[in-house]
Structures are given as C-alpha cells and as structure tokens.
Amino acid sequence: MKDMHLAELNVGRLLAPTDDPKVAEFMENLDRINGLGKRMPGFVWMMEGSGEPGTGNTDFKIDGDPQYVSNLTVWETAETLEKFVWNTLHHKFYERRDEWFEHKTDKHFVMWWVPKDHRPTLQEGLARLDHLREKGDSDHAFGWAYLRQAT
C-alpha cells in the first residue's frame, strides 16, 4: 500500500439545529478537534467544511439536511488515523456522541484506500458507505474490524 492513503467518512445527524443548546458543546469544540486532527502526524487532507453542519455549499449537505454532519479525511496510514481517533481528545468526544447525534442503526463510518494524490468527494464517500451497508466489508469499503484483519 506504499502508493496509497486511507480515506475515511463519518456521518451523523445532530439531535437539534446547530444553534440549539443541546448540541452547543459539540459545536463549540468542532474547530478544536478538527485542528487537532490536522496537526497529527500522518494527517493528509480534510474536506473543506468537514464536521460543519449546514455549510453554505450544498456539495457538503446530505439529503439537503442542515443537521447532517459529514467528516471526510485522508491519512497516510491506518495507524495514524487510529492514533488520532482513539488516543487523543477526539476519543472523549466520540464516547459522548449519543449526547449530540441521533442513534443510527445502520453503518455511519467507512474507510477505503485512495491513491496518494487523490482527494475524495463527499459523493464518493457516500457511495462507499452505501456499498458497505449493502454488501458488508470488502477491499472497496470497510470498517475497523476488516482493516485489522487485512493488515
């Protein structure tokens, strides 16, 4: 995988509009957590507007719903993404996701390998997520368990 990087998409729908006190703590820390990710060794790229619900650009909205949050990033390796997700302040916010996001019964997170110079679109990520939901883990779209088995 020396010529590849790892892309990831995580989506969720906020319990309330972005200016509602129910989601204020999440919204107030969004730039902090995204900034932390951008400073991590192995970080490559983040979709403009990642994690920002209801951005003015409709390319970043899911189903036209301003309460949907999408985070699309690219990392040098699975290990560098894993360190950010599980070994930083991000993990504390991840553990509290049920306070701010609707509970999803279907998958909301997907990873896939991309060429080093590729910057995926939200539509590409959503297609990978749909593939994962419909067909399960594969080399085309996968979650943490599959990634661990494959490496």
C-alpha positions as MATLAB code, in Angstrom:
seq = 'MKDMHLAELNVGRLLAPTDDPKVAEFMENLDRINGLGKRMPGFVWMMEGSGEPGTGNTDFKIDGDPQYVSNLTVWETAETLEKFVWNTLHHKFYERRDEWFEHKTDKHFVMWWVPKDHRPTLQEGLARLDHLREKGDSDHAFGWAYLRQAT';
ca = [
       0.000    0.000    0.000;
       3.007    2.302   -0.377;
       1.277    4.345   -3.095;
      -1.994    4.582   -1.195;
      -3.509    6.620    1.607;
      -6.507    5.840    3.786;
      -9.720    7.831    3.319;
     -12.482    7.860    5.906;
     -16.013    9.215    6.005;
     -18.066    9.557    9.160;
     -21.643   10.874    9.017;
     -24.249   11.656   11.628;
     -27.363   13.735   12.183;
     -27.426   16.185   15.074;
     -30.267   15.887   17.578;
     -31.022   19.587   17.181;
     -30.139   22.582   14.990;
     -26.586   23.863   15.339;
     -27.630   26.867   17.449;
     -29.565   24.748   19.957;
     -28.061   24.398   23.472;
     -28.426   20.593   23.175;
     -25.516   20.498   20.713;
     -23.640   23.612   21.858;
     -20.726   21.750   23.466;
     -20.156   19.724   20.304;
     -20.329   22.807   18.082;
     -18.035   24.816   20.380;
     -15.337   22.117   20.159;
     -15.573   21.270   16.472;
     -12.735   23.549   15.356;
     -10.611   22.373   18.277;
     -10.948   18.679   17.388;
     -10.559   19.266   13.636;
      -7.495   21.411   14.316;
      -6.015   18.670   16.465;
      -6.528   16.180   13.649;
      -4.868   18.488   11.125;
      -1.777   18.742   13.345;
      -1.430   14.978   13.839;
       1.475   13.159   12.207;
       0.102   11.298    9.200;
      -2.774   13.699    8.511;
      -3.020   14.430    4.772;
      -6.256   16.265    3.959;
      -9.718   17.215    5.218;
     -12.739   18.103    3.102;
     -13.475   21.815    3.396;
     -16.386   22.167    5.788;
     -15.854   18.737    7.364;
     -17.858   18.414   10.504;
     -19.712   21.663    9.856;
     -23.436   21.030    9.567;
     -25.413   23.106    7.128;
     -22.468   24.678    5.354;
     -23.497   27.014    2.589;
     -22.064   24.676   -0.027;
     -24.724   22.115   -0.953;
     -21.966   19.699   -2.022;
     -21.397   19.053    1.696;
     -25.028   18.500    2.683;
     -26.551   15.047    2.879;
     -30.115   14.834    1.589;
     -30.259   18.645    1.833;
     -30.490   18.343    5.624;
     -28.514   21.026    7.526;
     -28.368   18.855   10.673;
     -26.258   16.196    8.967;
     -22.568   16.313    9.788;
     -20.033   14.707    7.484;
     -16.334   14.370    8.152;
     -14.116   13.258    5.272;
     -10.362   12.968    5.759;
      -7.318   11.270    4.259;
      -4.456    9.811    6.301;
      -1.043    8.398    5.392;
      -1.743    5.096    7.148;
      -4.369    3.299    9.165;
      -2.114    3.615   12.206;
      -2.021    7.417   12.002;
      -5.814    7.638   11.764;
      -6.172    5.159   14.595;
      -3.892    7.206   16.861;
      -5.988   10.326   16.271;
      -9.340    8.580   16.766;
      -8.508    6.552   19.872;
      -5.524    8.247   21.556;
      -6.421   11.946   21.593;
      -9.145   14.223   22.919;
     -11.202   13.106   19.893;
     -11.917    9.836   21.725;
     -13.587   11.637   24.651;
     -15.963   13.375   22.252;
     -16.549   10.149   20.322;
     -17.611    8.440   23.561;
     -20.198   11.179   24.090;
     -21.653   11.105   20.541;
     -25.079    9.902   21.775;
     -25.480   13.224   23.603;
     -25.409   15.141   20.309;
     -26.301   12.732   17.490;
     -29.285   10.601   16.571;
     -28.674    6.922   17.161;
     -28.018    5.236   13.817;
     -28.976    1.621   13.315;
     -27.102    1.432   10.017;
     -23.400    1.984    9.456;
     -22.224    5.594    9.581;
     -18.461    5.167    9.117;
     -16.446    3.825    6.192;
     -12.800    3.650    5.119;
     -11.169    2.880    1.777;
      -7.759    3.168    0.129;
      -7.086    6.003   -2.321;
      -4.072    6.908   -4.477;
      -1.766    9.324   -2.642;
      -2.726   12.299   -4.796;
      -6.497   11.659   -4.698;
      -8.886   13.868   -2.696;
     -12.256   12.082   -2.451;
     -15.571   13.887   -2.719;
     -18.445   13.559   -0.303;
     -20.408   11.790   -3.039;
     -17.591    9.255   -3.415;
     -17.551    8.655    0.322;
     -21.329    8.264    0.481;
     -21.162    5.730   -2.365;
     -18.540    3.761   -0.405;
     -20.739    3.932    2.703;
     -23.730    2.665    0.716;
     -21.581   -0.174   -0.627;
     -20.519   -1.105    2.908;
     -24.136   -1.025    4.100;
     -25.376   -3.161    1.209;
     -22.530   -5.657    0.786;
     -20.539   -5.573    4.014;
     -16.809   -5.212    4.455;
     -14.625   -5.651    1.382;
     -11.499   -4.126   -0.105;
     -13.810   -1.499   -1.670;
     -15.286   -0.233    1.621;
     -14.598   -1.359    5.167;
     -14.665   -0.674    8.889;
     -12.125   -1.110   11.694;
     -12.546   -4.888   12.118;
     -11.917   -5.611    8.427;
      -8.959   -3.261    8.378;
      -7.345   -5.074   11.288;
      -7.823   -8.447    9.579;
      -6.397   -7.184    6.278;
      -3.234   -5.668    7.769;
];
